[in-house]
Amino acid sequence: MRNTEYGILSSPNGQKSSDWDSRDSGNADRSRQNRPSVYGKRYGVAMSNAETVRQRWKMRRRLSDLKVKLCDVTLILAVSGLILAMLDVEFTATRVLEAYVNIEDLSFILRITAIVTTIALLFFLLFYHFIDTKIQLVETGTSNWRVGITSERVLNTLLEVAICAICPIPETGFVAWPQLSAIAEKTRQYVNIPISVLLTLPMFLRFFIVCRYMVLHSSQHQDTATRTIASLNHIAVDFRFVLKSEMYERPLFVLSIASLLFWCVVSWMLTQCERYAYPSISGFQHFADYLWFEIITFFSIGYGDVQVSTYCGRGLAMLTAIVGTLFSSTLIALISRKLILTTCEKRVNHIIAENNITNEHKNAAACVLQNTWRTVLRNRDYDKTNTRRNQQRLAKSQRMLLCSVLTFRKTRWKLRMQMEDEDDYFTARRAFNETEDRLQKVRQRQSQLDGKISTLFENVEALTQAVMARKCYLRQ
C-alpha cells in the first residue's frame, strides 16, 4: 500500500518504510558515516529520507500561508491609511463638520491615525519580505542568507518602503503654486495649496499592493499544477502573467474595471490640485467637471470646456492622455482579435465557397453543352431553309454559346483560385486522402499477390507430394 502524498511504502506487517529506505541499508549507513555534513554549504534540497521531504514541505506550506496573510494585512493597512488621508483632505477643504467638531483637532487625529497605520504597514511590509526570503531559502535548501538577500530584492524593498512611508504630517503648512491662465495678469498670481494635500496624492502608489494581492489570490498561483507547469517552462507566475491571463479570458471586464478606477482616482486628484485655484466652486462640482474632463481626455477628444490651471493638473492630464492611448490601442487589438475568424470558421466558409463555385462550374459546363446542341440544331435548320428568321436564331444561339463558354472559363478560374487559396488543413487533408487511396490500392495488390503466392505454394506442395509418391511407387 502506497501513500502518494509523501511517497511512503507500507510493508505487509504494517511497518512503514520510505522509498529511500528500500535501498541496501548497509550501503546507506556506510555512505552516511563517510559523508560530511554539508547543510547550508551548497544549494539544493537534501532529500536523504522521506522525513526531510515532509518537513520541508510542511515548512514551505506554513510560510506560504503566512505570506498570503501578511499580504492581506498590508493591503488593509495601506487602504486604511489612504482613506484616512482622503477624509482629512476633504474635511479640511469643505469644512462640512465645522458646526459639530473642531476641524483642526479632527485633522490632527486623522493624520496621527494615518501615521500609526503607516508605521504598522512598514513593519508588516518588512516582515512580508522576510518571509519571502525565508521561503526562497527553504526552496534552495540552504541557511546562508546571502542567497536570498540580493541587490535586486534590497532595491525593491527600499522602493516599496519609500512609497508606503509617504503620509500627511500634522502642521505642515502651505506651498505657493503659480496659477496658469491665458491672461498674463492671472499667470503671475500664486495659489496656496496645503502640503498635506501634496503628500496625500502619492499615497495612491500604494495600489501596487493590490497587484500583489491579485497574484497571491489568483487561480494560477494557488493551483500547484499550474505553478509546476509554469516553472518547468521557465515562466514566473507574477503580476504580468496573471494580468495577461485575465486579459485573455475576460478582456472587456478587466479594461472596464481598470478604466473606471483610473477615472475616479485621477478625477479626485485633479479636484485637489485645482480646487484651491477656484475656492468659490464646491468640491462635488469640481469632481463632476474633472470626471468629465478625464473621460474626454482619456479618449483623446478634448472639447476644451473644462481646463486645468496648475502644473499638477497639467501633469495629470498628460498622464490621462498617455494611459488613454494605451487603453484604446489595447481595446482595438482585442476587438480585432475577436473579429478574426477561427480556424473552424474559416474551414466552414471555405467549404461553402468551394461548393458554390463547384456548382457554378457544373452549371456553366451544362450551359455550354446545351448551347452547343442548340447551335447545332439552328445550323441544321438554317441549312435546310435559308431564311432570315433561321439566320437570326442561329446568330442568337452562337452568341449564347460564346457567353456560356466565357462563363465556364471564369468559373473554372475561380475554382482554381479557390483551390490555391485553401489553408494548410485542406491541403494536408487532400494529400492524406490521396495517399490513403494509393495505399489502399497497394494493399489490394498485396492481398492479390499473397493469394496467388498461397495458391502457388499449395500447388508446389501438391506437386511435391505427387513426385514423392511416384518415387515410392517406382521403388516398390
SEMAR-70269 format. One record per residue (C-alpha): residue number from 1; z, x, y; residue in three letters. Coordinates in Angstrom, 1 decimal. Each point is the difference from the previous one (the first is absolute). Layout:
BEGIN
   nr       z       x       y  rest
  NUM       Z       X       Y   ALA
...
END
This chain:
BEGIN
   nr       z       x       y  rest
    1     0.0     0.0     0.0   MET
    2    -1.1     1.5     3.4   ARG
    3     1.5    -0.6     3.4   ASN
    4    -3.0     0.2     2.2   THR
    5     2.0     0.3     3.2   GLU
    6     1.3     3.5    -0.6   TYR
    7    -1.9     1.0    -3.1   GLY
    8     3.0     0.0    -2.4   ILE
    9    -0.4    -0.3    -3.8   LEU
   10     2.4    -1.8    -2.2   SER
   11     0.6     1.3    -3.5   SER
   12     0.5    -2.4    -2.9   PRO
   13     3.7     0.6     0.0   ASN
   14     0.4    -1.2     3.6   GLY
   15     0.3     3.4     1.6   GLN
   16    -2.3     0.7     3.0   LYS
   17    -1.9     3.1     0.3   SER
   18    -2.4     0.9     2.8   SER
   19    -3.6     1.1    -0.2   ASP
   20     0.9     3.5     0.9   TRP
   21     2.7     0.1    -2.7   ASP
   22    -2.6    -0.7    -2.6   SER
   23    -1.1     3.6     0.1   ARG
   24     1.6     2.7    -2.0   ASP
   25     3.7     0.1     1.1   SER
   26     0.5     3.6    -1.0   GLY
   27    -2.9     1.3     2.1   ASN
   28     1.1    -2.2     2.9   ALA
   29     3.6     1.4    -0.1   ASP
   30    -1.2     3.6    -0.1   ARG
   31    -2.4    -0.7     2.9   SER
   32     2.8    -1.5     2.1   ARG
   33     2.2     3.0    -0.6   GLN
   34    -2.6     2.5     0.9   ASN
   35    -1.3    -2.0     3.0   ARG
   36     1.8     0.8     3.3   PRO
   37     1.0    -2.7     2.4   SER
   38    -2.8    -0.7     2.5   VAL
   39     1.2    -3.2     1.6   TYR
   40    -0.8     0.2     3.7   GLY
   41    -2.2     3.1    -0.2   LYS
   42    -3.4    -1.5    -0.8   ARG
   43    -1.9    -3.3     0.4   TYR
   44    -0.4    -2.7    -2.6   GLY
   45     2.3    -2.4    -1.7   VAL
   46     1.8     1.6    -2.9   ALA
   47    -0.4    -2.5    -2.9   MET
   48     2.0     1.7    -2.6   SER
   49     1.2    -3.2    -1.5   ASN
   50    -0.1    -3.8     0.5   ALA
   51     3.4     0.0     1.8   GLU
   52    -1.5     2.2     2.8   THR
   53    -2.9    -2.3     0.5   VAL
   54     2.3    -3.0     0.0   ARG
   55     2.3     1.5     2.6   GLN
   56    -2.8     1.0     2.3   ARG
   57    -1.7    -3.4    -0.3   TRP
   58     3.3    -1.7     0.9   LYS
   59     0.6     2.3     2.9   MET
   60    -3.5    -0.5     1.4   ARG
   61     0.3    -3.8    -0.4   ARG
   62     3.3    -0.1     1.8   ARG
   63    -1.2     2.2     2.9   LEU
   64    -3.2    -2.1     0.3   SER
   65     2.0    -3.2     0.3   ASP
   66     2.3     1.6     2.6   LEU
   67    -3.1     1.2     1.9   LYS
   68    -1.3    -3.6     0.2   VAL
   69     3.4    -1.3     1.2   LYS
   70     0.2     2.7     2.7   LEU
   71    -3.5    -0.9     1.2   CYS
   72     1.1    -3.7     0.3   ASP
   73     3.1     1.1     2.0   VAL
   74    -2.0     2.2     2.3   THR
   75    -2.4    -2.8     0.7   LEU
   76     2.8    -2.5     0.8   ILE
   77     1.6     2.5     2.3   LEU
   78    -3.2     0.9     1.8   ALA
   79    -1.0    -3.6     0.6   VAL
   80     3.6    -0.9     1.1   SER
   81     0.0     2.8     2.6   GLY
   82    -3.4    -1.0     1.2   LEU
   83     1.0    -3.7     0.4   ILE
   84     3.1     1.0     1.9   LEU
   85    -2.0     2.1     2.4   ALA
   86    -2.5    -2.8     0.5   MET
   87     2.8    -2.5     0.7   LEU
   88     1.5     2.5     2.5   ASP
   89    -3.3     0.4     1.8   VAL
   90    -0.6    -3.8     0.2   GLU
   91     3.5    -0.9     1.1   PHE
   92     0.0     2.7     2.7   THR
   93    -3.4    -1.0     1.4   ALA
   94     0.3    -3.8    -0.2   THR
   95     3.8    -0.4     0.5   ARG
   96    -0.1    -3.3    -1.7   VAL
   97     3.7     0.4    -1.1   LEU
   98     1.3     1.1     3.4   GLU
   99     1.8    -3.3     0.4   ALA
  100     2.0     0.4    -3.2   TYR
  101     0.6     3.8    -0.4   VAL
  102    -0.2     3.2     1.9   ASN
  103    -3.4     1.4    -0.5   ILE
  104     1.2     3.6     0.4   GLU
  105     2.7    -0.4    -2.6   ASP
  106    -2.3    -1.7    -2.4   LEU
  107    -2.6     2.7     0.5   SER
  108     2.6     2.7    -0.6   PHE
  109     1.1    -1.7    -3.3   ILE
  110    -3.5    -0.4    -1.2   LEU
  111    -0.9     3.6     0.7   ARG
  112     3.2     1.4    -1.6   ILE
  113    -0.8    -2.1    -3.1   THR
  114    -3.6     1.3     0.0   ALA
  115     1.4     3.6     0.1   ILE
  116     2.3    -0.7    -2.9   VAL
  117    -2.8    -1.4    -2.1   THR
  118    -2.2     2.9     0.9   THR
  119     2.7     2.5    -1.1   ILE
  120     0.3    -1.9    -3.3   ALA
  121    -3.7     0.0    -0.3   LEU
  122    -0.2     3.7     0.4   LEU
  123     2.7     0.5    -2.6   PHE
  124    -1.7    -2.2    -2.6   PHE
  125    -3.4     1.5     0.8   LEU
  126     1.3     3.5    -0.7   LEU
  127     1.7    -1.2    -3.2   PHE
  128    -3.3    -1.6    -1.0   TYR
  129    -1.8     3.3     0.3   HIS
  130     2.8     1.7    -1.9   PHE
  131    -0.4    -2.4    -2.9   ILE
  132    -3.8     0.4     0.1   ASP
  133     0.4     3.8    -0.3   THR
  134     2.5    -0.4    -2.9   LYS
  135    -2.6    -2.2    -1.8   ILE
  136    -2.5     2.7     0.3   GLN
  137     2.5     2.6    -1.4   LEU
  138     0.6    -2.3    -3.0   VAL
  139    -3.7    -0.4    -0.6   GLU
  140    -0.6     3.8     0.1   THR
  141     3.1     0.7    -2.0   GLY
  142     1.5     2.6     2.3   THR
  143     3.2     0.3     2.1   SER
  144    -1.6     2.3     2.6   ASN
  145     0.0    -1.9     3.4   TRP
  146    -2.8     2.2     1.3   ARG
  147    -2.4    -1.8    -2.3   VAL
  148     0.6    -3.4     1.7   GLY
  149     0.6     1.1     3.6   ILE
  150    -3.4     1.0     1.2   THR
  151    -1.2     0.5     3.6   SER
  152    -2.0    -3.2    -0.1   GLU
  153     3.0    -2.0    -1.1   ARG
  154     2.1     1.5     2.7   VAL
  155    -2.5    -0.7     2.7   LEU
  156    -0.4    -3.6    -1.2   ASN
  157     3.7    -0.5    -0.1   THR
  158     0.5     1.4     3.5   LEU
  159    -2.8    -2.2     1.4   LEU
  160     1.5    -3.1    -1.6   GLU
  161     3.4     0.9     1.4   VAL
  162    -1.4     0.6     3.5   ALA
  163    -1.8    -3.4    -0.1   ILE
  164     3.0    -1.9    -1.2   CYS
  165     2.4     1.7     2.4   ALA
  166    -1.7    -1.6     3.1   ILE
  167     2.1    -3.0     1.3   CYS
  168     1.2    -1.3     3.4   PRO
  169     3.1     1.7     1.5   ILE
  170     2.4    -1.6     2.4   PRO
  171    -0.2     0.9     3.7   GLU
  172    -3.4     1.6    -0.2   THR
  173    -1.4    -1.2     3.4   GLY
  174    -3.5    -0.5     1.2   PHE
  175    -3.3     1.9     0.3   VAL
  176    -2.6    -0.5     2.7   ALA
  177    -3.5    -0.6    -1.2   TRP
  178    -3.1    -0.4     2.2   PRO
  179    -1.6    -3.5     0.2   GLN
  180    -3.7     0.2    -0.6   LEU
  181    -2.3    -2.4     1.9   SER
  182    -3.4    -0.2     1.5   ALA
  183     1.6    -0.2     3.4   ILE
  184     0.9     3.5     1.3   ALA
  185     3.2    -1.1     1.7   GLU
  186     1.4    -1.5    -3.2   LYS
  187    -0.9     3.1    -2.0   THR
  188     2.5     2.1     2.1   ARG
  189     2.8    -2.4    -0.9   GLN
  190     2.5     0.8    -2.8   TYR
  191     1.7    -2.3    -2.5   VAL
  192     3.5     0.7    -1.3   ASN
  193     0.1    -0.4    -3.8   ILE
  194     3.2     0.3    -2.0   PRO
  195     0.2     3.0    -2.2   ILE
  196     1.4    -2.2    -2.8   SER
  197    -3.3    -1.8    -0.1   VAL
  198    -1.9     3.2    -0.4   LEU
  199     2.4     1.0    -2.8   LEU
  200    -0.5    -3.3    -1.7   THR
  201    -3.8     0.2    -0.3   LEU
  202     0.0     3.1    -2.3   PRO
  203     2.4    -1.8    -2.4   MET
  204    -2.9    -1.9    -1.4   PHE
  205    -1.0     3.2    -1.7   LEU
  206     2.7    -0.8    -2.5   ARG
  207    -2.5    -2.3    -1.7   PHE
  208    -0.9     3.0    -2.2   PHE
  209     3.0    -1.0    -2.1   ILE
  210    -1.8    -3.3    -0.6   VAL
  211    -2.9     2.0    -1.5   CYS
  212     2.4     1.8    -2.3   ARG
  213     1.6    -3.3    -1.0   TYR
  214    -3.4    -1.4    -0.9   MET
  215    -0.7     3.0    -2.2   VAL
  216     3.3     0.0    -1.9   LEU
  217    -0.1    -3.8    -0.5   HIS
  218    -3.7    -0.1    -0.9   SER
  219    -1.2    -0.9    -3.5   SER
  220    -1.8     3.3    -0.3   GLN
  221     3.2     2.0     0.6   HIS
  222     2.3    -2.2    -2.2   GLN
  223    -2.4     0.0    -2.9   ASP
  224     0.6     3.0    -2.1   THR
  225    -3.5    -0.2    -1.7   ALA
  226    -1.7     0.0     3.4   THR
  227     1.9     3.0     1.2   ARG
  228    -0.7     1.9    -3.2   THR
  229    -3.7    -0.7     0.1   ILE
  230    -0.1     0.9     3.7   ALA
  231     1.8     3.3    -0.8   SER
  232    -2.4     0.9    -2.8   LEU
  233    -2.9    -0.6     2.4   ASN
  234     1.7     2.1     2.8   HIS
  235     0.5    -3.0     2.2   ILE
  236     3.3    -0.4     2.0   ALA
  237     1.4    -3.5     0.2   VAL
  238     0.6     0.1     3.8   ASP
  239    -0.6    -2.3     2.9   PHE
  240    -3.6     0.9     0.2   ARG
  241    -0.6    -0.9    -3.6   PHE
  242     2.0    -3.3     0.3   VAL
  243    -1.7    -1.0     3.2   LEU
  244    -3.5     0.6    -1.5   LYS
  245     0.9    -2.0    -3.1   SER
  246     1.3    -2.9     2.1   GLU
  247    -3.1     0.2     2.3   MET
  248    -2.2    -0.1    -3.1   TYR
  249     1.8    -3.0    -1.5   GLU
  250     0.9    -2.0     3.1   ARG
  251    -1.9     1.4     3.0   PRO
  252     0.1    -3.0     2.3   LEU
  253     3.7    -0.7    -0.5   PHE
  254     1.0     3.6     0.7   VAL
  255    -2.2     0.3     3.1   LEU
  256     1.2    -3.3     1.4   SER
  257     3.7     0.8    -0.4   ILE
  258    -0.5     3.5     1.4   ALA
  259    -2.0    -1.4     3.0   SER
  260     2.6    -2.6     0.9   LEU
  261     2.9     2.4    -0.3   LEU
  262    -1.9     2.6     2.2   PHE
  263    -0.8    -2.7     2.7   TRP
  264     3.6    -1.2     0.2   CYS
  265     1.5     3.5     0.2   VAL
  266    -2.4     1.4     2.5   VAL
  267     0.2    -3.2     2.2   SER
  268     3.7     0.4     0.2   TRP
  269    -0.3     3.7     0.9   MET
  270    -2.6    -0.9     2.7   LEU
  271     2.4    -2.6     1.3   THR
  272     2.8     2.6     0.4   GLN
  273    -2.4     2.4     1.7   CYS
  274    -1.4    -2.5     2.5   GLU
  275     2.7    -2.5     0.7   ARG
  276     1.8     2.2     2.5   TYR
  277    -3.2     0.3     2.1   ALA
  278    -0.1    -3.8     0.4   TYR
  279     3.7    -1.1    -0.1   PRO
  280    -0.9    -3.5     1.3   SER
  281    -1.8    -0.9    -3.3   ILE
  282     2.1    -1.1    -2.9   SER
  283     0.2     2.0    -3.2   GLY
  284    -1.5    -2.7    -2.2   PHE
  285    -3.0    -0.3     2.3   GLN
  286    -0.4     3.8    -0.2   HIS
  287     0.1    -0.1    -3.8   PHE
  288    -2.5    -2.8    -0.2   ALA
  289    -2.4     1.7     2.4   ASP
  290     0.2     3.3    -1.7   TYR
  291    -0.4    -1.6    -3.4   LEU
  292    -3.3    -1.4     1.3   TRP
  293    -0.8     3.4     1.4   PHE
  294     0.7     1.7    -3.4   GLU
  295    -2.2    -2.4    -1.9   ILE
  296    -2.9     0.4     2.5   ILE
  297     0.3     3.8     0.1   THR
  298     0.4     0.2    -3.7   PHE
  299    -3.4    -1.6    -0.6   PHE
  300    -1.6     2.1     2.9   SER
  301    -0.8    -3.1     2.1   ILE
  302     2.0     0.7     3.2   GLY
  303    -0.3    -2.9     2.4   TYR
  304     2.0     1.8     2.7   GLY
  305     2.1    -3.0     1.0   ASP
  306     3.2     1.9    -1.1   VAL
  307     0.5     3.6     1.1   GLN
  308     2.6     2.8    -0.4   VAL
  309     1.5     1.8     2.9   SER
  310     2.0     2.9    -1.6   THR
  311    -0.9     3.1    -2.0   TYR
  312     2.0    -1.4    -2.9   CYS
  313    -2.1    -3.2     0.0   GLY
  314    -3.2     2.0     0.1   ARG
  315     1.1     2.2    -2.9   GLY
  316     0.8    -3.1    -2.1   LEU
  317    -3.4    -1.6     1.0   ALA
  318    -1.8     3.1    -1.2   MET
  319     2.0    -0.1    -3.3   LEU
  320    -0.9    -3.6    -0.4   THR
  321    -3.7     0.7     0.5   ALA
  322     0.0     2.9    -2.6   ILE
  323     1.9    -2.0    -2.6   VAL
  324    -2.2    -3.1     0.6   GLY
  325    -3.1     2.1    -0.5   THR
  326     1.4     1.3    -3.3   LEU
  327     1.0    -3.4    -1.2   PHE
  328    -3.3    -1.5     1.0   SER
  329    -2.0     2.6    -1.9   SER
  330     2.3    -0.4    -3.0   THR
  331    -0.5    -3.8     0.1   LEU
  332    -3.8     0.4     0.2   ILE
  333     0.0     2.4    -2.9   ALA
  334     2.1    -2.4    -2.1   LEU
  335    -2.3    -3.0     0.9   ILE
  336    -3.0     2.1    -0.9   SER
  337     1.5     0.9    -3.3   ARG
  338     0.7    -3.7    -0.7   LYS
  339    -3.6    -0.9     0.8   LEU
  340    -1.5     2.6    -2.3   ILE
  341    -1.1    -1.6    -3.3   LEU
  342     1.7     1.1    -3.1   THR
  343    -1.9     1.4    -3.0   THR
  344     0.2    -3.3    -1.9   CYS
  345    -1.2    -1.9     3.0   GLU
  346    -2.9     2.4     0.5   LYS
  347    -0.9    -0.4    -3.7   ARG
  348    -0.1    -3.8     0.4   VAL
  349    -2.2     0.2     3.0   ASN
  350    -2.3     2.5    -1.6   HIS
  351    -0.4    -2.2    -3.1   ILE
  352    -0.7    -3.1     2.0   ILE
  353    -2.6     1.9     2.2   ALA
  354    -1.6     1.6    -3.0   GLU
  355    -0.3    -3.4    -1.8   ASN
  356    -1.5    -1.6     3.1   ASN
  357    -2.6     2.8     0.5   ILE
  358    -0.8    -0.1    -3.7   THR
  359    -0.7    -3.8     0.2   ASN
  360    -2.1     0.6     3.1   GLU
  361    -2.0     2.7    -1.8   HIS
  362    -0.6    -2.4    -3.0   LYS
  363    -1.0    -2.8     2.3   ASN
  364    -2.4     2.3     1.9   ALA
  365    -1.5     1.1    -3.3   ALA
  366    -0.5    -3.6    -1.1   ALA
  367    -1.6    -0.9     3.3   CYS
  368    -2.4     2.9    -0.4   VAL
  369    -1.0    -1.3    -3.4   LEU
  370    -0.4    -3.6     1.3   GLN
  371    -2.1     1.0     3.0   ASN
  372    -2.1     2.3    -2.2   THR
  373    -0.8    -2.9    -2.4   TRP
  374    -0.6    -2.4     2.9   ARG
  375    -2.4     2.6     1.6   THR
  376    -1.9     0.3    -3.3   VAL
  377    -0.4    -3.8    -0.2   LEU
  378    -1.1    -0.3     3.6   ARG
  379    -2.5     2.8    -0.6   ASN
  380    -1.5    -1.9    -3.0   ARG
  381    -0.2    -3.2     2.1   ASP
  382    -1.8     2.0     2.7   TYR
  383    -2.4     1.5    -2.5   ASP
  384    -0.9    -3.5    -1.4   LYS
  385    -0.4    -1.7     3.4   THR
  386    -0.5     2.2     3.0   ASN
  387     1.5    -2.4     2.6   THR
  388     1.9     0.6     3.2   ARG
  389     3.1    -1.7    -1.4   ARG
  390     0.1     2.2    -3.1   ASN
  391    -0.5     3.0     2.2   GLN
  392     3.0    -0.9     2.2   GLN
  393     2.1    -0.7    -3.1   ARG
  394    -0.9     3.4    -1.5   LEU
  395     0.8     1.8     3.3   ALA
  396     3.4    -1.8     0.2   LYS
  397     0.9     0.9    -3.6   SER
  398    -1.0     3.6     0.6   GLN
  399     2.2     0.1     3.1   ARG
  400     2.9    -1.4    -2.0   MET
  401    -0.6     2.5    -2.8   LEU
  402     0.1     2.9     2.6   LEU
  403     3.3    -1.4     1.5   CYS
  404     1.6    -0.3    -3.4   SER
  405    -1.1     3.6    -0.9   VAL
  406     1.6     1.2     3.2   LEU
  407     3.2    -2.0    -0.6   THR
  408     0.1     1.4    -3.6   PHE
  409    -0.2     3.6     1.4   ARG
  410     2.8    -0.7     2.5   LYS
  411     2.3    -1.4    -2.6   THR
  412    -0.7     2.9    -2.3   ARG
  413     0.8     2.4     2.8   TRP
  414     3.3    -1.9     0.7   LYS
  415     0.9     0.1    -3.7   LEU
  416    -0.7     3.8    -0.1   ARG
  417     2.2     0.6     3.1   MET
  418     2.8    -2.2    -1.5   GLN
  419    -0.1     2.1    -3.1   MET
  420     0.2     3.2     2.1   GLU
  421     2.9    -1.3     2.1   ASP
  422     2.2    -1.0    -2.9   GLU
  423     3.3     1.8    -0.2   ASP
  424     1.2     2.5    -2.6   ASP
  425     1.6    -2.7    -2.2   TYR
  426    -3.3    -1.8    -0.6   PHE
  427    -1.9     3.3    -0.5   THR
  428     2.6     1.2    -2.6   ALA
  429     0.0    -3.4    -1.6   ARG
  430    -3.8    -0.1    -0.4   ARG
  431     0.0     3.6    -1.3   ALA
  432     2.8    -0.9    -2.5   PHE
  433    -2.0    -3.1    -1.2   ASN
  434    -3.1     2.0    -0.4   GLU
  435     1.8     2.7    -1.9   THR
  436     1.7    -2.6    -2.2   GLU
  437    -3.3    -1.6    -0.8   ASP
  438    -1.4     3.4    -1.0   ARG
  439     3.0     0.8    -2.1   LEU
  440    -0.3    -3.4    -1.7   GLN
  441    -3.6     0.8    -1.0   LYS
  442     1.1     3.5    -1.2   VAL
  443     2.8    -1.6    -2.1   ARG
  444    -2.4    -2.5    -1.5   GLN
  445    -2.4     2.8    -0.9   ARG
  446     2.9     1.9    -1.5   GLN
  447     1.0    -3.0    -2.0   SER
  448    -3.5    -0.4    -1.3   GLN
  449    -0.1     3.7    -0.8   LEU
  450     3.3    -0.2    -1.8   ASP
  451    -1.3    -2.9    -2.1   GLY
  452    -3.1     1.9    -0.9   LYS
  453     2.0     3.1    -0.9   ILE
  454     2.3    -2.1    -2.1   SER
  455    -2.9    -1.6    -1.8   THR
  456    -1.6     3.4    -0.5   LEU
  457     3.3     1.3    -1.4   PHE
  458     0.3    -2.9    -2.4   GLU
  459    -3.6     0.6    -1.2   ASN
  460     0.7     3.7    -0.5   VAL
  461     3.1    -0.8    -2.0   GLU
  462    -2.0    -2.4    -2.2   ALA
  463    -2.7     2.5    -0.5   LEU
  464     2.5     2.7    -0.9   THR
  465     1.6    -2.2    -2.5   GLN
  466    -3.4    -1.0    -1.5   ALA
  467    -0.9     3.7    -0.3   VAL
  468     3.3     0.9    -1.6   MET
  469    -0.4    -2.9    -2.4   ALA
  470    -3.5     1.2    -0.8   ARG
  471     1.2     3.5    -0.8   LYS
  472     2.8    -1.2    -2.2   CYS
  473    -2.5    -2.2    -1.9   TYR
  474    -2.4     3.0    -0.5   LEU
  475     2.8     2.2    -1.3   ARG
  476     1.0    -2.6    -2.5   GLN
END
